[in-house]
Amino acid sequence: MTLFSRVLAPLCVALLLGGGVAHAQQAGDAASTGPEAAALSGADRSWIEKIEQALNRNTTFEARIQQIDASGKRVTGHVWMKRPGQMRLAYDPPSPLLLVASDGKVVFRDSQLDQTTVIPIDRTPLGLLLRSHVSLSEGVTITNFQHANGLVQVTLVRTASAADGSLTLVFYEKPLALRSWSVVDAQGHETQVTLYDVHEGGTLAPSLFVLPAQPQE
């Protein structure tokens, strides 16, 4: 299992719906400061390059997921991904939730409440991982990096909209493989996701990425 296939499932509802929160404006100067970047050594940067290379090796996968949200609620489901820009995350019954990313947007459907939410893909960390080329430097700020006790941990935010949420990835050092990750939304709620039963490559049906019906404007 490659790092890219292990990483794409952290598209939890809490993180995606946290996007788009307005940033506070500072009085006086119009200029605003960006997120504070972690101080990276040469060895740290080498690890980041290795992670980027691994993330870009494959463009399709499907897997089972287990997700634990900020309240401790545990749900399972299935995820399909085709990079660039397409993903489907369907939660197991009795959950009524479905998330589909395609055509530059993320559509979240709650069939029980008959509610549909649409978010531009670039307003979520999902957009960073569904690019044609995954980069941990272009438009991204690494706010924390740790390498100790056989683990490598990196926290990412979108530089232009750091308040929309962060993504933290934790890898085993040898061999380089994802151990776990968590996402924090704009309200500070954290969700953890685990992937298993991954199948990489192959052809995914286009119907998987058809967006749910969206509300009329």
N, CA, C and O of each residue as an XYZ file, in Angstrom:
868
protein
N       0.844     -1.196      0.000
C       0.000      0.000      0.000
C       0.878      1.245      0.000
O       1.773      1.366      0.837
N       0.636      2.178     -0.930
C       1.450      3.380     -0.989
C       0.923      4.424     -0.010
O      -0.198      4.335      0.491
N       1.767      5.409      0.241
C       1.363      6.476      1.152
C       0.170      7.234      0.606
O      -0.717      7.615      1.370
N       0.127      7.465     -0.715
C      -0.978      8.246     -1.269
C      -2.301      7.546     -1.008
O      -3.274      8.183     -0.605
N      -2.343      6.235     -1.236
C      -3.592      5.526     -1.043
C      -4.000      5.504      0.413
O      -5.195      5.451      0.705
N      -3.065      5.543      1.332
C      -3.387      5.535      2.749
C      -3.846      6.905      3.223
O      -4.573      7.006      4.211
N      -3.437      7.946      2.539
C      -3.693      9.299      3.022
C      -5.049      9.838      2.596
O      -5.637     10.628      3.334
N      -5.564      9.453      1.454
C      -6.703     10.149      0.875
C      -7.990     10.010      1.656
O      -8.903     10.813      1.465
N      -8.100      9.033      2.520
C      -9.367      8.865      3.216
C      -9.651      9.825      4.341
O     -10.746      9.746      4.898
N      -8.750     10.747      4.737
C      -9.108     11.580      5.871
C     -10.122     12.650      5.569
O     -10.157     13.665      6.264
N     -10.958     12.464      4.550
C     -11.898     13.484      4.158
C     -13.149     13.375      4.990
O     -14.239     13.136      4.470
N     -12.991     13.547      6.264
C     -14.130     13.433      7.163
C     -15.047     14.633      6.993
O     -14.614     15.711      6.587
N     -16.300     14.432      7.305
C     -17.291     15.488      7.153
C     -16.941     16.710      7.981
O     -17.100     17.836      7.509
N     -16.471     16.516      9.196
C     -16.179     17.653     10.072
C     -15.167     18.587      9.440
O     -15.329     19.806      9.498
N     -14.125     18.034      8.837
C     -13.096     18.865      8.230
C     -13.637     19.605      7.028
O     -13.404     20.804      6.874
N     -14.364     18.895      6.169
C     -14.834     19.506      4.938
C     -15.826     20.618      5.215
O     -15.792     21.658      4.558
N     -16.699     20.413      6.169
C     -17.687     21.437      6.465
C     -17.095     22.588      7.244
O     -17.757     23.609      7.430
N     -15.858     22.450      7.708
C     -15.206     23.535      8.415
C     -14.644     24.574      7.471
O     -14.278     25.662      7.914
N     -14.563     24.275      6.174
C     -13.989     25.198      5.214
C     -14.836     26.440      5.046
O     -16.036     26.435      5.317
N     -14.205     27.486      4.601
C     -14.942     28.680      4.255
C     -15.252     29.597      5.415
O     -15.987     30.570      5.242
N     -14.722     29.324      6.580
C     -14.968     30.204      7.717
C     -14.226     31.515      7.507
O     -13.054     31.508      7.130
N     -14.885     32.626      7.743
C     -14.270     33.924      7.528
C     -13.133     34.144      8.496
O     -13.215     33.774      9.668
N     -12.080     34.744      8.003
C     -10.931     35.050      8.839
C     -11.142     36.404      9.520
O     -11.740     37.315      8.948
N     -10.645     36.515     10.736
C     -10.737     37.792     11.453
C      -9.831     38.816     10.786
O      -8.734     38.479     10.341
N     -10.276     40.045     10.716
C      -9.499     41.109     10.106
C      -8.840     41.934     11.202
O      -9.437     42.254     12.230
N      -7.601     42.258     10.937
C      -6.871     43.061     11.897
C      -7.155     44.541     11.651
O      -7.252     44.989     10.508
N      -7.286     45.287     12.745
C      -7.484     46.726     12.614
C      -6.162     47.371     12.235
O      -5.089     46.855     12.548
N      -6.258     48.504     11.558
C      -5.045     49.205     11.164
C      -4.553     48.692      9.832
O      -5.227     48.855      8.815
N      -3.373     48.068      9.824
C      -2.771     47.601      8.583
C      -3.654     46.579      7.895
O      -4.253     45.728      8.552
N      -3.736     46.656      6.589
C      -4.524     45.705      5.817
C      -3.767     44.401      5.634
O      -4.361     43.356      5.370
N      -2.453     44.472      5.775
C      -1.650     43.274      5.567
C      -1.904     42.273      6.678
O      -2.043     42.637      7.846
N      -1.963     41.007      6.297
C      -2.174     39.949      7.277
C      -1.004     38.985      7.233
O      -0.357     38.835      6.197
N      -0.735     38.344      8.329
C       0.365     37.395      8.394
C      -0.141     35.995      8.107
O      -1.264     35.642      8.466
N       0.701     35.200      7.456
C       0.354     33.831      7.135
C       0.659     32.915      8.301
O       1.111     33.367      9.354
N       0.409     31.614      8.112
C       0.698     30.653      9.178
C       2.197     30.567      9.430
O       3.000     30.767      8.519
N       2.563     30.272     10.656
C       3.979     30.162     11.011
C       4.511     28.795     10.596
O       4.000     27.760     11.024
N       5.528     28.806      9.769
C       6.107     27.561      9.268
C       7.055     26.959     10.297
O       7.736     27.673     11.033
N       7.082     25.642     10.329
C       8.020     24.949     11.212
C       9.441     25.142     10.701
O       9.666     25.239      9.494
N      10.396     25.196     11.619
C      11.814     25.267     11.230
C      12.258     23.862     10.825
O      12.238     22.941     11.642
N      12.657     23.701      9.570
C      13.010     22.395      9.028
C      14.500     22.289      8.769
O      15.102     23.179      8.167
N      15.086     21.203      9.224
C      16.501     20.934      8.938
C      16.614     20.283      7.567
O      15.605     19.947      6.947
N      17.830     20.108      7.100
C      18.052     19.428      5.839
C      17.515     18.009      5.865
O      16.949     17.535      4.880
N      17.690     17.336      6.985
C      17.182     15.967      7.116
C      15.651     15.945      7.084
O      15.047     15.045      6.499
N      15.032     16.946      7.719
C      13.569     17.035      7.685
C      13.068     17.183      6.258
O      12.115     16.517      5.853
N      13.712     18.058      5.501
C      13.307     18.298      4.114
C      13.482     17.048      3.258
O      12.700     16.799      2.341
N      14.500     16.278      3.560
C      14.715     15.029      2.844
C      13.548     14.066      3.071
O      13.097     13.403      2.137
N      13.060     13.988      4.314
C      11.920     13.142      4.614
C      10.670     13.633      3.892
O       9.886     12.830      3.386
N      10.488     14.924      3.845
C       9.319     15.488      3.170
C       9.358     15.159      1.679
O       8.320     14.857      1.088
N      10.536     15.212      1.066
C      10.670     14.844     -0.346
C      10.295     13.381     -0.559
O       9.626     13.047     -1.538
N      10.721     12.511      0.348
C      10.384     11.090      0.231
C       8.877     10.868      0.325
O       8.308     10.056     -0.404
N       8.241     11.608      1.237
C       6.792     11.483      1.386
C       6.085     11.955      0.123
O       5.149     11.302     -0.340
N       6.520     13.084     -0.444
C       5.920     13.588     -1.681
C       6.033     12.563     -2.800
O       5.061     12.315     -3.513
N       7.200     11.970     -2.958
C       7.406     10.984     -4.017
C       6.458      9.809     -3.855
O       5.885      9.324     -4.831
N       6.293      9.353     -2.623
C       5.406      8.225     -2.374
C       3.949      8.592     -2.648
O       3.186      7.780     -3.173
N       3.568      9.812     -2.291
C       2.187     10.237     -2.490
C       1.811     10.314     -3.964
O       0.635     10.203     -4.310
N       2.789     10.501     -4.826
C       2.524     10.696     -6.251
C       2.685      9.428     -7.089
O       2.589      9.493     -8.314
N       2.926      8.288     -6.465
C       3.188      7.072     -7.236
C       1.954      6.469     -7.864
O       2.055      5.834     -8.913
N       0.785      6.647     -7.257
C      -0.435      6.049     -7.772
C      -1.546      7.080     -7.853
O      -1.553      8.064     -7.113
N      -2.486      6.845     -8.761
C      -3.585      7.792     -8.957
C      -4.948      7.220     -8.623
O      -5.917      7.978     -8.564
N      -5.070      5.916     -8.400
C      -6.364      5.341     -8.064
C      -6.237      4.360     -6.908
O      -5.211      3.702     -6.738
N      -7.294      4.278     -6.124
C      -7.359      3.251     -5.091
C      -8.771      3.185     -4.534
O      -9.569      4.103     -4.723
N      -9.074      2.088     -3.844
C     -10.281      1.989     -3.030
C      -9.921      1.270     -1.748
O      -9.008      0.444     -1.724
N     -10.636      1.584     -0.687
C     -10.294      1.021      0.624
C     -11.471      1.119      1.574
O     -12.410      1.883      1.345
N     -11.412      0.350      2.627
C     -12.316      0.483      3.757
C     -11.735      1.519      4.717
O     -10.519      1.690      4.792
N     -12.611      2.208      5.450
C     -12.133      3.188      6.417
C     -12.828      3.002      7.757
O     -13.950      2.502      7.834
N     -12.138      3.413      8.802
C     -12.735      3.574     10.127
C     -12.435      4.986     10.590
O     -11.284      5.422     10.567
N     -13.464      5.701     11.008
C     -13.334      7.113     11.391
C     -13.843      7.322     12.808
O     -14.895      6.806     13.183
N     -13.084      8.084     13.592
C     -13.487      8.448     14.948
C     -13.519      9.971     15.031
O     -12.505     10.629     14.797
N     -14.678     10.529     15.361
C     -14.792     11.985     15.377
C     -14.477     12.551     16.752
O     -14.098     11.820     17.667
N     -14.638     13.866     16.886
C     -14.246     14.556     18.116
C     -15.046     14.102     19.331
O     -14.576     14.223     20.462
N     -16.255     13.578     19.108
C     -17.081     13.119     20.228
C     -16.813     11.664     20.581
O     -17.392     11.138     21.531
N     -15.933     11.006     19.815
C     -15.642      9.603     20.053
C     -16.506      8.658     19.245
O     -16.370      7.442     19.377
N     -17.395      9.182     18.408
C     -18.255      8.339     17.582
C     -17.427      7.640     16.512
O     -16.603      8.265     15.844
N     -17.652      6.344     16.358
C     -16.900      5.530     15.409
C     -17.819      5.097     14.276
O     -18.895      4.548     14.515
N     -17.388      5.347     13.037
C     -18.141      4.903     11.868
C     -17.181      4.242     10.893
O     -15.973      4.474     10.936
N     -17.737      3.412     10.013
C     -16.940      2.764      8.976
C     -17.537      3.093      7.616
O     -18.655      3.601      7.522
N     -16.789      2.803      6.577
C     -17.277      3.098      5.238
C     -16.313      2.629      4.179
O     -15.431      1.811      4.436
N     -16.492      3.160      2.975
C     -15.693      2.776      1.818
C     -15.303      4.046      1.078
O     -16.100      4.975      0.951
N     -14.063      4.076      0.589
C     -13.584      5.237     -0.145
C     -13.000      4.797     -1.482
O     -12.314      3.780     -1.576
N     -13.292      5.595     -2.522
C     -12.723      5.401     -3.850
C     -12.079      6.715     -4.269
O     -12.628      7.781     -3.990
N     -10.926      6.664     -4.933
C     -10.230      7.879     -5.343
C      -9.656      7.729     -6.743
O      -9.119      6.682     -7.104
N      -9.779      8.788     -7.517
C      -9.096      8.886     -8.805
C      -8.522     10.285     -8.911
O      -9.257     11.263     -9.048
N      -7.222     10.371     -8.847
C      -6.538     11.662     -8.931
C      -6.239     11.976    -10.389
O      -5.811     11.086    -11.122
N      -6.455     13.232    -10.841
C      -6.798     14.405    -10.024
C      -8.301     14.602     -9.832
O      -9.116     14.339    -10.717
N      -8.620     15.076     -8.635
C      -9.884     15.720     -8.388
C     -11.122     14.898     -8.123
O     -12.203     15.475     -8.008
N     -11.029     13.567     -8.019
C     -12.244     12.787     -7.835
C     -12.137     11.855     -6.629
O     -11.108     11.217     -6.408
N     -13.221     11.789     -5.857
C     -13.260     10.913     -4.700
C     -14.705     10.658     -4.293
O     -15.572     11.515     -4.464
N     -14.949      9.481     -3.757
C     -16.261      9.141     -3.202
C     -16.042      8.475     -1.853
O     -15.243      7.545     -1.740
N     -16.750      8.949     -0.821
C     -16.672      8.377      0.509
C     -18.097      8.073      0.954
O     -18.886      8.980      1.219
N     -18.417      6.765      1.032
C     -19.746      6.328      1.431
C     -19.658      5.621      2.779
O     -18.927      4.642      2.929
N     -20.401      6.120      3.749
C     -20.394      5.515      5.076
C     -21.370      4.343      5.119
O     -22.388      4.342      4.427
N     -21.045      3.347      5.940
C     -21.887      2.166      6.060
C     -23.204      2.500      6.751
O     -23.257      3.408      7.580
N     -24.288      1.758      6.408
C     -25.551      1.910      7.135
C     -25.328      1.617      8.614
O     -24.508      0.763      8.951
N     -26.036      2.304      9.499
C     -27.196      3.166      9.212
C     -26.846      4.620      8.912
O     -27.744      5.459      8.834
N     -25.564      4.937      8.742
C     -25.205      6.321      8.454
C     -25.804      6.753      7.117
O     -25.709      6.015      6.136
N     -26.420      7.935      7.062
C     -27.030      8.428      5.826
C     -26.085      9.312      5.006
O     -26.524      9.975      4.066
N     -24.797      9.329      5.353
C     -23.877     10.307      4.792
C     -23.160      9.799      3.538
O     -22.773      8.633      3.452
N     -22.996     10.692      2.583
C     -22.251     10.422      1.350
C     -21.484     11.678      0.978
O     -22.021     12.785      1.040
N     -20.229     11.504      0.593
C     -19.396     12.622      0.172
C     -18.793     12.290     -1.185
O     -18.197     11.227     -1.361
N     -18.946     13.202     -2.149
C     -18.380     13.010     -3.481
C     -17.627     14.275     -3.872
O     -18.141     15.385     -3.730
N     -16.399     14.095     -4.368
C     -15.607     15.209     -4.886
C     -15.417     15.016     -6.385
O     -14.988     13.954     -6.836
N     -15.741     16.055     -7.151
C     -15.577     16.033     -8.598
C     -15.877     17.428     -9.131
O     -16.514     18.233     -8.453
N     -15.421     17.709    -10.336
C     -15.735     18.983    -10.999
C     -15.384     20.196    -10.150
O     -16.071     21.215    -10.205
N     -14.308     20.087     -9.358
C     -13.851     21.231     -8.582
C     -14.646     21.529     -7.332
O     -14.487     22.597     -6.742
N     -15.502     20.606     -6.914
C     -16.307     20.850     -5.722
C     -16.445     19.567     -4.910
O     -16.224     18.464     -5.412
N     -16.817     19.740     -3.643
C     -17.127     18.629     -2.753
C     -18.603     18.751     -2.399
O     -19.054     19.796     -1.932
N     -19.351     17.673     -2.624
C     -20.771     17.655     -2.308
C     -20.997     16.646     -1.190
O     -20.657     15.471     -1.324
N     -21.571     17.113     -0.093
C     -21.864     16.293      1.077
C     -23.363     16.124      1.186
O     -24.095     17.108      1.294
N     -23.832     14.872      1.158
C     -25.260     14.584      1.168
C     -25.655     13.821      2.427
O     -25.070     12.783      2.738
N     -26.658     14.341      3.159
C     -27.257     13.665      4.301
C     -28.677     13.293      3.883
O     -29.570     14.141      3.892
N     -28.888     12.025      3.517
C     -30.189     11.604      3.010
C     -31.251     11.590      4.105
O     -32.437     11.747      3.817
N     -30.842     11.406      5.341
C     -31.808     11.369      6.434
C     -32.430     12.737      6.668
O     -33.634     12.857      6.895
N     -31.587     13.770      6.608
C     -32.075     15.139      6.808
C     -32.486     15.804      5.499
O     -33.009     16.918      5.495
N     -32.242     15.104      4.375
C     -32.506     15.657      3.051
C     -31.776     16.987      2.874
O     -32.345     17.974      2.408
N     -30.488     16.983      3.265
C     -29.664     18.183      3.152
C     -28.441     17.911      2.288
O     -27.835     16.842      2.368
N     -28.085     18.891      1.460
C     -26.916     18.794      0.601
C     -26.070     20.042      0.782
O     -26.579     21.160      0.710
N     -24.783     19.852      1.015
C     -23.850     20.970      1.192
C     -22.794     20.905      0.101
O     -22.250     19.837     -0.181
N     -22.503     22.049     -0.515
C     -21.517     22.119     -1.594
C     -20.396     23.063     -1.176
O     -20.654     24.187     -0.743
N     -19.148     22.606     -1.305
C     -17.983     23.399     -0.927
C     -16.964     23.344     -2.060
O     -16.707     22.254     -2.571
N     -16.370     24.461     -2.478
C     -15.297     24.406     -3.471
C     -14.156     23.529     -2.960
O     -13.744     23.653     -1.806
N     -13.655     22.660     -3.803
C     -12.639     21.715     -3.364
C     -11.384     22.424     -2.866
O     -10.683     21.910     -1.995
N     -11.101     23.599     -3.416
C      -9.902     24.328     -3.001
C     -10.049     24.981     -1.639
O      -9.080     25.541     -1.126
N     -11.235     24.928     -1.035
C     -11.419     25.475      0.305
C     -11.251     24.393      1.367
O     -11.506     24.651      2.544
N     -10.837     23.215      0.991
C     -10.656     22.115      1.933
C      -9.277     21.493      1.757
O      -8.700     21.577      0.673
N      -8.738     20.871      2.805
C      -7.480     20.131      2.655
C      -7.573     19.007      1.640
O      -6.552     18.545      1.131
N      -8.794     18.560      1.337
C      -8.970     17.552      0.297
C      -8.335     17.987     -1.009
O      -7.741     17.175     -1.718
N      -8.459     19.268     -1.327
C      -7.902     19.767     -2.576
C      -6.402     19.568     -2.677
O      -5.870     19.376     -3.771
N      -5.717     19.612     -1.546
C      -4.260     19.434     -1.558
C      -3.876     18.031     -1.986
O      -2.852     17.844     -2.644
N      -4.676     17.048     -1.624
C      -4.332     15.654     -1.864
C      -4.926     15.091     -3.143
O      -4.586     13.980     -3.549
N      -5.814     15.851     -3.784
C      -6.393     15.396     -5.043
C      -5.823     16.124     -6.250
O      -6.347     16.000     -7.357
N      -4.758     16.877     -6.043
C      -4.106     17.541     -7.158
C      -3.498     16.515     -8.115
O      -3.247     15.370     -7.740
N      -3.263     16.949     -9.368
C      -2.599     16.058    -10.317
C      -1.199     15.726     -9.828
O      -0.700     14.624    -10.060
N      -0.561     16.682     -9.149
C       0.728     16.436     -8.502
C       0.620     16.907     -7.059
O       0.423     18.093     -6.797
N       0.749     15.975     -6.130
C       0.649     16.314     -4.711
C       1.948     16.973     -4.270
O       3.034     16.424     -4.457
N       1.821     18.152     -3.684
C       2.988     18.896     -3.220
C       2.799     19.302     -1.767
O       1.707     19.689     -1.351
N       3.875     19.207     -1.008
C       3.846     19.658      0.380
C       4.527     21.017      0.517
O       4.914     21.420      1.614
N       4.670     21.721     -0.616
C       5.286     23.045     -0.575
C       4.475     24.077     -1.365
O       4.431     25.240     -0.962
N       3.844     23.702     -2.454
C       3.099     24.646     -3.273
C       1.772     24.996     -2.611
O       0.869     24.162     -2.548
N       1.652     26.216     -2.122
C       0.425     26.656     -1.480
C       0.168     26.030     -0.128
O      -0.916     26.179      0.435
N       1.167     25.323      0.399
C       1.022     24.598      1.658
C       2.100     25.056      2.629
O       3.238     25.308      2.233
N       1.738     25.162      3.895
C       2.714     25.463      4.935
C       2.782     24.297      5.908
O       1.756     23.847      6.417
N       3.980     23.812      6.167
C       4.195     22.783      7.179
C       4.352     23.500      8.512
O       5.335     24.207      8.733
N       3.386     23.317      9.392
C       3.398     24.038     10.665
C       4.046     23.247     11.791
O       4.391     23.807     12.831
N       4.212     21.945     11.582
C       4.875     21.136     12.601
C       5.497     19.910     11.936
O       4.890     19.293     11.060
N       6.713     19.565     12.361
C       7.386     18.371     11.864
C       8.148     17.741     13.016
O       8.902     18.414     13.719
N       7.945     16.439     13.203
C       8.646     15.718     14.257
C       9.151     14.389     13.712
O       8.472     13.717     12.935
N      10.361     14.024     14.138
C      10.960     12.742     13.737
C      11.650     12.173     14.971
O      12.740     12.601     15.351
N      10.991     11.203     15.581
C      11.533     10.629     16.814
C      10.911      9.266     17.053
O       9.774      9.003     16.663
N      11.694      8.390     17.714
C      11.199      7.079     18.131
C      10.617      6.275     16.971
O       9.624      5.565     17.129
N      11.249      6.397     15.806
C      10.828      5.620     14.650
C       9.597      6.129     13.944
O       9.052      5.431     13.089
N       9.131      7.344     14.277
C       7.956      7.918     13.649
C       8.281      9.274     13.022
O       9.127     10.016     13.520
N       7.592      9.581     11.919
C       7.709     10.881     11.261
C       6.317     11.497     11.222
O       5.375     10.878     10.728
N       6.187     12.721     11.745
C       4.890     13.386     11.819
C       4.971     14.752     11.166
O       5.891     15.525     11.433
N       3.994     15.050     10.301
C       3.972     16.342      9.623
C       2.555     16.902      9.670
O       1.586     16.188      9.413
N       2.443     18.205     10.006
C       1.157     18.892     10.031
C       1.138     19.943      8.938
O       2.080     20.725      8.808
N       0.059     19.968      8.143
C      -0.053     20.838      6.980
C      -1.278     21.742      7.093
O      -2.306     21.347      7.643
N      -1.153     22.966      6.562
C      -2.301     23.844      6.366
C      -2.174     24.474      4.990
O      -1.076     24.566      4.441
N      -3.295     24.904      4.437
C      -3.252     25.668      3.195
C      -2.793     27.080      3.544
O      -3.404     27.742      4.383
N      -1.726     27.540      2.908
C      -1.092     28.796      3.283
C      -2.056     29.974      3.227
O      -2.056     30.817      4.125
N      -2.873     30.041      2.188
C      -3.754     31.188      1.997
C      -4.979     31.147      2.896
O      -5.663     32.159      3.052
N      -5.270     29.984      3.496
C      -6.480     29.872      4.326
C      -6.243     28.872      5.450
O      -6.942     27.865      5.563
N      -5.257     29.166      6.268
C      -4.871     28.242      7.333
C      -6.010     27.986      8.320
O      -6.063     26.920      8.934
N      -6.914     28.943      8.479
C      -8.010     28.781      9.426
C      -9.054     27.765      8.974
O      -9.931     27.393      9.753
N      -8.970     27.313      7.719
C      -9.944     26.349      7.226
C      -9.707     24.950      7.785
O     -10.600     24.106      7.708
N      -8.527     24.681      8.347
C      -8.275     23.368      8.933
C      -6.863     22.886      8.676
O      -6.151     23.433      7.834
N      -6.465     21.860      9.405
C      -5.125     21.289      9.257
C      -5.211     19.775      9.132
O      -6.196     19.154      9.531
N      -4.168     19.203      8.574
C      -4.061     17.767      8.395
C      -2.738     17.307      8.980
O      -1.686     17.828      8.608
N      -2.770     16.341      9.887
C      -1.554     15.798     10.483
C      -1.401     14.338     10.075
O      -2.316     13.535     10.256
N      -0.237     14.003      9.523
C       0.070     12.650      9.080
C       1.196     12.097      9.932
O       2.172     12.798     10.196
N       1.075     10.846     10.367
C       2.105     10.194     11.162
C       2.528      8.918     10.430
O       1.698      8.063     10.118
N       3.828      8.805     10.163
C       4.365      7.684      9.391
C       5.334      6.854     10.223
O       6.062      7.378     11.067
N       5.328      5.546      9.967
C       6.433      4.727     10.439
C       7.661      5.094      9.615
O       7.570      5.347      8.414
N       8.809      5.118     10.283
C      10.038      5.487      9.583
C      10.532      4.372      8.657
O      10.908      4.638      7.516
N      10.531      3.125      9.141
C      11.052      2.008      8.363
C      10.093      0.825      8.438
O       9.850      0.273      9.511
N       9.537      0.434      7.248
C       9.556      1.168      5.994
C       8.622      2.374      6.084
O       7.740      2.422      6.941
N       8.821      3.335      5.206
C       8.020      4.554      5.228
C       6.569      4.213      4.903
O       6.242      3.906      3.757
N       5.716      4.266      5.894
C       4.308      3.909      5.731
C       3.479      4.676      6.738
O       3.906      4.906      7.870
N       2.292      5.068      6.314
C       1.440      5.867      7.189
C       0.927      5.035      8.355
O       0.421      3.928      8.171
N       1.066      5.581      9.548
C       0.572      4.930     10.767
C      -0.819      5.425     11.124
O      -1.697      4.633     11.467
N      -1.023      6.756     11.041
C      -2.310      7.351     11.387
C      -2.335      8.787     10.909
O      -1.310      9.330     10.497
N      -3.501      9.402     10.964
C      -3.602     10.828     10.686
C      -4.808     11.400     11.391
O      -5.704     10.675     11.823
N      -4.813     12.705     11.497
C      -5.959     13.386     12.085
C      -6.178     14.690     11.346
O      -5.252     15.265     10.775
N      -7.414     15.143     11.368
C      -7.754     16.433     10.773
C      -8.401     17.295     11.846
O      -9.131     16.799     12.704
N      -8.127     18.578     11.785
C      -8.730     19.546     12.705
C      -9.454     20.579     11.859
O      -8.845     21.201     10.989
N     -10.760     20.772     12.103
C     -11.526     21.701     11.291
C     -11.401     23.123     11.820
O     -10.672     23.384     12.777
N     -12.122     24.036     11.181
C     -12.013     25.451     11.526
C     -12.492     25.756     12.934
O     -12.137     26.789     13.502
N     -13.299     24.865     13.502
C     -13.780     25.063     14.868
C     -12.912     24.342     15.900
O     -13.219     24.372     17.092
N     -11.834     23.695     15.454
C     -10.930     23.007     16.364
C     -11.330     21.581     16.683
O     -10.765     20.978     17.595
N     -12.298     21.020     15.948
C     -12.729     19.645     16.173
C     -11.804     18.680     15.430
O     -11.510     18.868     14.250
N     -11.355     17.655     16.134
C     -10.396     16.710     15.554
C     -11.072     15.385     15.206
O     -11.892     14.874     15.969
N     -10.718     14.840     14.048
C     -11.214     13.543     13.596
C     -10.037     12.693     13.151
O      -9.136     13.179     12.467
N     -10.044     11.415     13.540
C      -8.981     10.478     13.185
C      -9.525      9.414     12.247
O     -10.667      8.980     12.390
N      -8.710      8.996     11.291
C      -9.136      8.038     10.277
C      -8.091      6.946     10.098
O      -6.890      7.214     10.127
N      -8.549      5.727      9.914
C      -7.682      4.585      9.640
C      -8.173      3.900      8.369
O      -9.381      3.779      8.163
N      -7.248      3.445      7.508
C      -7.576      2.751      6.272
C      -7.193      1.289      6.361
O      -6.201      0.944      7.002
N      -7.972      0.425      5.723
C      -7.604     -0.980      5.651
C      -8.239     -1.590      4.398
O      -9.091     -0.975      3.758
N      -7.806     -2.814      4.060
C      -8.304     -3.513      2.861
C      -8.190     -2.638      1.619
O      -9.168     -2.433      0.901
N      -6.985     -2.126      1.373
C      -6.760     -1.221      0.249
C      -6.484     -2.002     -1.031
O      -5.759     -2.997     -1.023
N      -7.078     -1.533     -2.138
C      -6.821     -2.091     -3.472
C      -6.424     -0.942     -4.382
O      -7.192      0.001     -4.573
N      -5.227     -1.020     -4.941
C      -4.698      0.082     -5.747
C      -4.776     -0.236     -7.236
O      -4.853     -1.395     -7.644
N      -4.753      0.840     -8.039
C      -4.729      0.691     -9.481
C      -6.062      0.218    -10.036
O      -7.067      0.167     -9.327
N      -6.052     -0.121    -11.300
C      -7.278     -0.586    -11.935
C      -8.169      0.562    -12.364
O      -7.846      1.735    -12.180
N      -9.289      0.191    -12.936
C     -10.236      1.159    -13.468
C     -11.409      1.324    -12.512
O     -12.005      0.339    -12.077
N     -11.735      2.560    -12.190
C     -12.886      2.860    -11.342
C     -14.020      3.388    -12.215
O     -13.798      4.208    -13.106
N     -15.219      2.918    -11.955
C     -16.379      3.318    -12.754
C     -16.634      4.817    -12.644
O     -16.661      5.348    -11.534
N     -16.821      5.514    -13.767
C     -17.115      6.953    -13.709
C     -18.338      7.279    -12.862
O     -18.427      8.367    -12.293
N     -19.285      6.337    -12.774
C     -20.502      6.586    -12.003
C     -20.225      6.810    -10.526
O     -21.040      7.421     -9.835
N     -19.083      6.324    -10.026
C     -18.740      6.533     -8.625
C     -18.606      8.007     -8.293
O     -18.837      8.413     -7.154
N     -18.233      8.812     -9.281
C     -17.902     10.210     -9.026
C     -18.947     11.186     -9.569
O     -18.684     12.380     -9.713
N     -20.122     10.662     -9.862
C     -21.227     11.544    -10.233
C     -21.719     12.263     -8.985
O     -22.048     11.624     -7.985
N     -21.769     13.578     -9.041
C     -22.151     14.357     -7.860
C     -23.631     14.182     -7.533
O     -24.465     14.117     -8.436
N     -23.956     14.107     -6.239
C     -25.369     14.075     -5.835
C     -26.082     15.340     -6.312
O     -25.446     16.364     -6.564
N     -27.393     15.258     -6.430
C     -28.181     16.431     -6.821
C     -27.920     17.571     -5.850
O     -27.881     17.374     -4.636
N     -27.743     18.759     -6.399
C     -27.391     19.923     -5.590
C     -28.549     20.902     -5.508
O     -29.367     20.977     -6.424
N     -28.625     21.663     -4.402
C     -29.726     22.615     -4.244
C     -29.669     23.697     -5.303
O     -28.590     24.143     -5.692
N     -30.832     24.117     -5.765
C     -30.913     25.183     -6.749
C     -30.630     26.524     -6.090
O     -31.093     26.802     -4.984
N     -29.863     27.344     -6.788
C     -29.541     28.676     -6.213
C     -30.642     29.672     -6.589
O     -30.571     30.842     -6.212
